[in-house]
């Protein structure tokens, strides 16, 4: 069975840091590019980051540039999203998604991705 499983979400104070993980099983993650998306209540799903198959090409959404780092460990079939200086507006369910890629400038388009995880909740609040 093909699965993407996010983990690492939780409650964090403003200004805090969090590391999310996206673990793949049932397929070879090495052959896929990975995007991170988030969706807050009442809002559209928003692309926050993207990483190429080898990890050499990361992209970041304008709202998170400078505060997020995406990385991958293909040996562990895992992609990470390290977040710092978190703000209340970062509160959302965070999803990872995989596509055969490369997606380049189209990485924000939800329909481009083949597999999606269930999401992990990130809440930034005092």
ABEGO torsion letter per residue (X at the ends): XBBBBBBGBEBBBBGBBBBBBBBBBGBBAAABBBBBBBBBBGBBBBBABBBBAAGABBBBBAAABGABBBBBBAAAGBBBBBBBGBBAAABBBBBBBBBAOBAEAAAABAAABABBBAEBBBBBBX
